[in-house]
């Protein structure tokens, strides 16, 4: 009788060790997946921020280019191709050379 009780106790102990090791492994896998998920969230957030930053830079560049073209158009609006400014049909004056 004594021998059977010992084998049952050893089997029960082995079962407890197996269950506890499986729980530790499962907890480790859950922690690993949470860290992986957080890393993916950070990567996607950084990509979004970079995309927004690029769009803003592109918008600023286009606005500045548009303003420069408008300024050039206003500045050079009255000049003909020879460098003289037309005041009216009959009078012209020359543009100072810089």
VMD Tcl script that builds the backbone (N, CA, C; Angstrom):
set m [mol new atoms 294]
animate dup $m
set s [atomselect $m all]
$s set {name element resname resid chain x y z} {
  {N N UNK 1 A 0.795 -1.189 0.000}
  {CA C UNK 1 A 0.000 0.000 0.000}
  {C C UNK 1 A 0.852 1.274 0.000}
  {N N UNK 2 A 1.901 1.235 0.753}
  {CA C UNK 2 A 2.738 2.425 0.869}
  {C C UNK 2 A 3.327 2.823 -0.479}
  {N N UNK 3 A 3.663 1.885 -1.264}
  {CA C UNK 3 A 4.284 2.146 -2.552}
  {C C UNK 3 A 3.321 2.840 -3.511}
  {N N UNK 4 A 2.076 2.475 -3.568}
  {CA C UNK 4 A 1.095 3.112 -4.438}
  {C C UNK 4 A 0.887 4.569 -4.056}
  {N N UNK 5 A 0.857 4.870 -2.802}
  {CA C UNK 5 A 0.654 6.244 -2.357}
  {C C UNK 5 A 1.810 7.133 -2.806}
  {N N UNK 6 A 3.009 6.636 -2.788}
  {CA C UNK 6 A 4.177 7.396 -3.206}
  {C C UNK 6 A 4.115 7.674 -4.698}
  {N N UNK 7 A 3.731 6.730 -5.501}
  {CA C UNK 7 A 3.658 6.962 -6.940}
  {C C UNK 7 A 2.554 7.945 -7.282}
  {N N UNK 8 A 1.471 7.913 -6.547}
  {CA C UNK 8 A 0.396 8.894 -6.780}
  {C C UNK 8 A 0.884 10.285 -6.418}
  {N N UNK 9 A 1.598 10.411 -5.344}
  {CA C UNK 9 A 2.121 11.699 -4.926}
  {C C UNK 9 A 3.142 12.218 -5.944}
  {N N UNK 10 A 3.986 11.358 -6.464}
  {CA C UNK 10 A 4.982 11.761 -7.455}
  {C C UNK 10 A 4.288 12.181 -8.747}
  {N N UNK 11 A 3.273 11.446 -9.152}
  {CA C UNK 11 A 2.536 11.810 -10.357}
  {C C UNK 11 A 1.832 13.147 -10.177}
  {N N UNK 12 A 1.243 13.327 -9.017}
  {CA C UNK 12 A 0.568 14.587 -8.739}
  {C C UNK 12 A 1.582 15.740 -8.736}
  {N N UNK 13 A 2.746 15.535 -8.146}
  {CA C UNK 13 A 3.795 16.550 -8.106}
  {C C UNK 13 A 4.273 16.871 -9.527}
  {N N UNK 14 A 4.464 15.850 -10.350}
  {CA C UNK 14 A 4.881 16.061 -11.733}
  {C C UNK 14 A 3.813 16.833 -12.505}
  {N N UNK 15 A 2.543 16.518 -12.234}
  {CA C UNK 15 A 1.442 17.232 -12.880}
  {C C UNK 15 A 1.446 18.702 -12.479}
  {N N UNK 16 A 1.673 18.990 -11.204}
  {CA C UNK 16 A 1.734 20.378 -10.739}
  {C C UNK 16 A 2.905 21.123 -11.385}
  {N N UNK 17 A 4.038 20.457 -11.496}
  {CA C UNK 17 A 5.201 21.088 -12.140}
  {C C UNK 17 A 4.901 21.353 -13.609}
  {N N UNK 18 A 4.276 20.415 -14.277}
  {CA C UNK 18 A 3.924 20.581 -15.682}
  {C C UNK 18 A 2.933 21.721 -15.875}
  {N N UNK 19 A 1.919 21.778 -15.040}
  {CA C UNK 19 A 0.918 22.855 -15.136}
  {C C UNK 19 A 1.556 24.212 -14.840}
  {N N UNK 20 A 2.384 24.297 -13.822}
  {CA C UNK 20 A 3.016 25.578 -13.488}
  {C C UNK 20 A 3.973 26.023 -14.592}
  {N N UNK 21 A 4.722 25.091 -15.184}
  {CA C UNK 21 A 5.619 25.481 -16.270}
  {C C UNK 21 A 4.819 25.933 -17.488}
  {N N UNK 22 A 3.685 25.318 -17.754}
  {CA C UNK 22 A 2.834 25.746 -18.867}
  {C C UNK 22 A 2.257 27.130 -18.599}
  {N N UNK 23 A 1.879 27.408 -17.344}
  {CA C UNK 23 A 1.357 28.740 -17.004}
  {C C UNK 23 A 2.432 29.812 -17.156}
  {N N UNK 24 A 3.655 29.512 -16.733}
  {CA C UNK 24 A 4.752 30.472 -16.875}
  {C C UNK 24 A 5.037 30.719 -18.355}
  {N N UNK 25 A 5.020 29.652 -19.159}
  {CA C UNK 25 A 5.241 29.795 -20.594}
  {C C UNK 25 A 4.137 30.625 -21.244}
  {N N UNK 26 A 2.886 30.356 -20.865}
  {CA C UNK 26 A 1.763 31.118 -21.409}
  {C C UNK 26 A 1.857 32.594 -21.024}
  {N N UNK 27 A 2.225 32.870 -19.770}
  {CA C UNK 27 A 2.385 34.264 -19.334}
  {C C UNK 27 A 3.507 34.941 -20.117}
  {N N UNK 28 A 4.600 34.222 -20.359}
  {CA C UNK 28 A 5.703 34.781 -21.135}
  {C C UNK 28 A 5.284 35.102 -22.559}
  {N N UNK 29 A 4.504 34.204 -23.165}
  {CA C UNK 29 A 4.022 34.457 -24.526}
  {C C UNK 29 A 3.081 35.656 -24.570}
  {N N UNK 30 A 2.224 35.797 -23.577}
  {CA C UNK 30 A 1.307 36.941 -23.532}
  {C C UNK 30 A 2.096 38.238 -23.385}
  {N N UNK 31 A 3.098 38.239 -22.518}
  {CA C UNK 31 A 3.926 39.440 -22.337}
  {C C UNK 31 A 4.665 39.770 -23.630}
  {N N UNK 32 A 5.181 38.761 -24.301}
  {CA C UNK 32 A 5.887 38.963 -25.562}
  {C C UNK 32 A 4.960 39.550 -26.626}
  {N N UNK 33 A 3.738 39.061 -26.712}
  {CA C UNK 33 A 2.798 39.593 -27.699}
  {C C UNK 33 A 2.372 41.010 -27.367}
  {N N UNK 34 A 2.210 41.334 -26.104}
  {CA C UNK 34 A 1.850 42.707 -25.718}
  {C C UNK 34 A 2.976 43.659 -26.096}
  {N N UNK 35 A 4.220 43.263 -25.855}
  {CA C UNK 35 A 5.356 44.110 -26.234}
  {C C UNK 35 A 5.420 44.290 -27.752}
  {N N UNK 36 A 5.180 43.202 -28.495}
  {CA C UNK 36 A 5.182 43.260 -29.952}
  {C C UNK 36 A 4.070 44.173 -30.459}
  {N N UNK 37 A 2.894 44.077 -29.856}
  {CA C UNK 37 A 1.773 44.936 -30.233}
  {C C UNK 37 A 2.100 46.397 -29.970}
  {N N UNK 38 A 2.662 46.704 -28.804}
  {CA C UNK 38 A 3.033 48.085 -28.487}
  {C C UNK 38 A 4.082 48.612 -29.453}
  {N N UNK 39 A 5.039 47.775 -29.829}
  {CA C UNK 39 A 6.059 48.184 -30.796}
  {C C UNK 39 A 5.425 48.495 -32.147}
  {N N UNK 40 A 4.481 47.666 -32.585}
  {CA C UNK 40 A 3.789 47.927 -33.847}
  {C C UNK 40 A 2.989 49.217 -33.793}
  {N N UNK 41 A 2.353 49.488 -32.676}
  {CA C UNK 41 A 1.592 50.730 -32.527}
  {C C UNK 41 A 2.528 51.930 -32.638}
  {N N UNK 42 A 3.686 51.861 -32.007}
  {CA C UNK 42 A 4.650 52.957 -32.090}
  {C C UNK 42 A 5.163 53.152 -33.510}
  {N N UNK 43 A 5.426 52.069 -34.222}
  {CA C UNK 43 A 5.916 52.167 -35.598}
  {C C UNK 43 A 4.867 52.813 -36.495}
  {N N UNK 44 A 3.612 52.376 -36.361}
  {CA C UNK 44 A 2.540 52.946 -37.184}
  {C C UNK 44 A 2.343 54.421 -36.844}
  {N N UNK 45 A 2.428 54.760 -35.572}
  {CA C UNK 45 A 2.279 56.163 -35.162}
  {C C UNK 45 A 3.416 57.014 -35.724}
  {N N UNK 46 A 4.646 56.511 -35.686}
  {CA C UNK 46 A 5.785 57.243 -36.248}
  {C C UNK 46 A 5.648 57.405 -37.757}
  {N N UNK 47 A 5.171 56.368 -38.437}
  {CA C UNK 47 A 4.958 56.478 -39.883}
  {C C UNK 47 A 3.890 57.514 -40.195}
  {N N UNK 48 A 2.824 57.540 -39.409}
  {CA C UNK 48 A 1.772 58.535 -39.615}
  {C C UNK 48 A 2.313 59.944 -39.384}
  {N N UNK 49 A 3.055 60.130 -38.298}
  {CA C UNK 49 A 3.624 61.454 -38.011}
  {C C UNK 49 A 4.570 61.899 -39.117}
  {N N UNK 50 A 5.378 60.986 -39.615}
  {CA C UNK 50 A 6.301 61.327 -40.699}
  {C C UNK 50 A 5.539 61.679 -41.973}
  {N N UNK 51 A 4.474 60.962 -42.243}
  {CA C UNK 51 A 3.656 61.250 -43.421}
  {C C UNK 51 A 3.015 62.627 -43.305}
  {N N UNK 52 A 2.495 62.949 -42.130}
  {CA C UNK 52 A 1.891 64.275 -41.918}
  {C C UNK 52 A 2.949 65.360 -42.060}
  {N N UNK 53 A 4.135 65.123 -41.505}
  {CA C UNK 53 A 5.219 66.102 -41.597}
  {C C UNK 53 A 5.616 66.337 -43.058}
  {N N UNK 54 A 5.715 65.255 -43.848}
  {CA C UNK 54 A 6.055 65.412 -45.263}
  {C C UNK 54 A 4.980 66.184 -46.010}
  {N N UNK 55 A 3.711 65.901 -45.700}
  {CA C UNK 55 A 2.619 66.621 -46.356}
  {C C UNK 55 A 2.661 68.103 -46.005}
  {N N UNK 56 A 2.941 68.419 -44.756}
  {CA C UNK 56 A 3.031 69.827 -44.352}
  {C C UNK 56 A 4.198 70.523 -45.051}
  {N N UNK 57 A 5.357 69.854 -45.135}
  {CA C UNK 57 A 6.492 70.450 -45.839}
  {C C UNK 57 A 6.163 70.669 -47.307}
  {N N UNK 58 A 5.504 69.711 -47.924}
  {CA C UNK 58 A 5.124 69.847 -49.332}
  {C C UNK 58 A 4.146 71.000 -49.515}
  {N N UNK 59 A 3.201 71.132 -48.591}
  {CA C UNK 59 A 2.231 72.226 -48.665}
  {C C UNK 59 A 2.928 73.574 -48.512}
  {N N UNK 60 A 3.846 73.664 -47.550}
  {CA C UNK 60 A 4.598 74.911 -47.354}
  {C C UNK 60 A 5.407 75.232 -48.603}
  {N N UNK 61 A 6.051 74.232 -49.186}
  {CA C UNK 61 A 6.838 74.440 -50.396}
  {C C UNK 61 A 5.961 74.951 -51.536}
  {N N UNK 62 A 4.795 74.342 -51.723}
  {CA C UNK 62 A 3.908 74.765 -52.803}
  {C C UNK 62 A 3.360 76.166 -52.570}
  {N N UNK 63 A 3.035 76.495 -51.319}
  {CA C UNK 63 A 2.537 77.842 -51.024}
  {C C UNK 63 A 3.637 78.873 -51.270}
  {N N UNK 64 A 4.863 78.578 -50.813}
  {CA C UNK 64 A 5.964 79.512 -51.044}
  {C C UNK 64 A 6.245 79.679 -52.538}
  {N N UNK 65 A 6.203 78.592 -53.271}
  {CA C UNK 65 A 6.432 78.667 -54.712}
  {C C UNK 65 A 5.327 79.491 -55.385}
  {N N UNK 66 A 4.102 79.282 -54.965}
  {CA C UNK 66 A 2.980 80.036 -55.522}
  {C C UNK 66 A 3.106 81.527 -55.197}
  {N N UNK 67 A 3.496 81.843 -53.962}
  {CA C UNK 67 A 3.691 83.246 -53.590}
  {C C UNK 67 A 4.826 83.873 -54.393}
  {N N UNK 68 A 5.905 83.127 -54.602}
  {CA C UNK 68 A 7.025 83.655 -55.387}
  {C C UNK 68 A 6.601 83.895 -56.826}
  {N N UNK 69 A 5.829 82.996 -57.393}
  {CA C UNK 69 A 5.346 83.192 -58.758}
  {C C UNK 69 A 4.411 84.386 -58.852}
  {N N UNK 70 A 3.551 84.552 -57.856}
  {CA C UNK 70 A 2.663 85.721 -57.850}
  {C C UNK 70 A 3.473 87.005 -57.735}
  {N N UNK 71 A 4.499 87.010 -56.877}
  {CA C UNK 71 A 5.341 88.187 -56.724}
  {C C UNK 71 A 6.068 88.504 -58.034}
  {N N UNK 72 A 6.621 87.467 -58.666}
  {CA C UNK 72 A 7.298 87.694 -59.939}
  {C C UNK 72 A 6.329 88.183 -61.005}
  {N N UNK 73 A 5.153 87.632 -61.011}
  {CA C UNK 73 A 4.162 88.064 -61.989}
  {C C UNK 73 A 3.790 89.527 -61.759}
  {N N UNK 74 A 3.604 89.921 -60.505}
  {CA C UNK 74 A 3.267 91.319 -60.206}
  {C C UNK 74 A 4.442 92.233 -60.523}
  {N N UNK 75 A 5.652 91.780 -60.233}
  {CA C UNK 75 A 6.831 92.606 -60.461}
  {C C UNK 75 A 7.111 92.760 -61.953}
  {N N UNK 76 A 6.996 91.686 -62.684}
  {CA C UNK 76 A 7.368 91.711 -64.103}
  {C C UNK 76 A 6.170 91.922 -65.014}
  {N N UNK 77 A 5.044 92.236 -64.472}
  {CA C UNK 77 A 3.820 92.364 -65.263}
  {C C UNK 77 A 3.922 93.450 -66.326}
  {N N UNK 78 A 4.509 94.579 -65.983}
  {CA C UNK 78 A 4.560 95.690 -66.922}
  {C C UNK 78 A 5.786 95.709 -67.808}
  {N N UNK 79 A 6.704 94.762 -67.667}
  {CA C UNK 79 A 7.935 94.762 -68.458}
  {C C UNK 79 A 7.730 93.997 -69.754}
  {N N UNK 80 A 8.357 94.544 -70.824}
  {CA C UNK 80 A 8.372 93.785 -72.067}
  {C C UNK 80 A 9.645 92.924 -72.066}
  {N N UNK 81 A 9.908 92.220 -73.140}
  {CA C UNK 81 A 11.015 91.273 -73.162}
  {C C UNK 81 A 12.379 91.940 -73.318}
  {N N UNK 82 A 12.444 93.235 -73.654}
  {CA C UNK 82 A 13.729 93.908 -73.801}
  {C C UNK 82 A 14.185 94.559 -72.503}
  {N N UNK 83 A 13.424 94.460 -71.456}
  {CA C UNK 83 A 13.844 95.020 -70.175}
  {C C UNK 83 A 13.335 96.413 -69.929}
  {N N UNK 84 A 12.473 96.971 -70.794}
  {CA C UNK 84 A 11.916 98.289 -70.551}
  {C C UNK 84 A 10.524 98.132 -69.963}
  {N N UNK 85 A 10.210 99.085 -69.126}
  {CA C UNK 85 A 8.889 99.048 -68.517}
  {C C UNK 85 A 7.976 99.929 -69.349}
  {N N UNK 86 A 6.808 99.404 -69.678}
  {CA C UNK 86 A 5.854 100.174 -70.461}
  {C C UNK 86 A 4.952 100.955 -69.517}
  {N N UNK 87 A 4.939 102.266 -69.683}
  {CA C UNK 87 A 4.014 103.087 -68.916}
  {C C UNK 87 A 2.694 103.214 -69.665}
  {N N UNK 88 A 2.807 103.454 -70.903}
  {CA C UNK 88 A 1.641 103.456 -71.784}
  {C C UNK 88 A 2.136 103.105 -73.172}
  {N N UNK 89 A 1.337 103.298 -74.163}
  {CA C UNK 89 A 1.733 102.901 -75.508}
  {C C UNK 89 A 2.882 103.745 -76.058}
  {N N UNK 90 A 3.027 105.018 -75.616}
  {CA C UNK 90 A 3.955 105.944 -76.251}
  {C C UNK 90 A 5.232 106.194 -75.463}
  {N N UNK 91 A 5.249 105.907 -74.171}
  {CA C UNK 91 A 6.447 106.228 -73.395}
  {C C UNK 91 A 7.009 104.964 -72.739}
  {N N UNK 92 A 8.314 104.899 -72.649}
  {CA C UNK 92 A 8.998 103.792 -71.968}
  {C C UNK 92 A 10.165 104.368 -71.199}
  {N N UNK 93 A 10.602 103.676 -70.217}
  {CA C UNK 93 A 11.840 104.023 -69.544}
  {C C UNK 93 A 12.595 102.733 -69.291}
  {N N UNK 94 A 13.892 102.833 -69.165}
  {CA C UNK 94 A 14.700 101.615 -69.049}
  {C C UNK 94 A 14.792 101.172 -67.591}
  {N N UNK 95 A 14.972 99.894 -67.427}
  {CA C UNK 95 A 15.071 99.289 -66.096}
  {C C UNK 95 A 16.503 99.417 -65.621}
  {N N UNK 96 A 16.703 99.865 -64.401}
  {CA C UNK 96 A 18.081 99.961 -63.894}
  {C C UNK 96 A 18.699 98.565 -63.772}
  {N N UNK 97 A 19.940 98.430 -64.186}
  {CA C UNK 97 A 20.654 97.144 -64.101}
  {C C UNK 97 A 21.288 96.993 -62.745}
  {N N UNK 98 A 21.111 95.866 -62.144}
  {CA C UNK 98 A 21.669 95.622 -60.788}
  {C C UNK 98 A 22.886 94.751 -60.905}
}
mol reanalyze $m
mol bondsrecalc $m
mol representation Tube
mol addrep $m
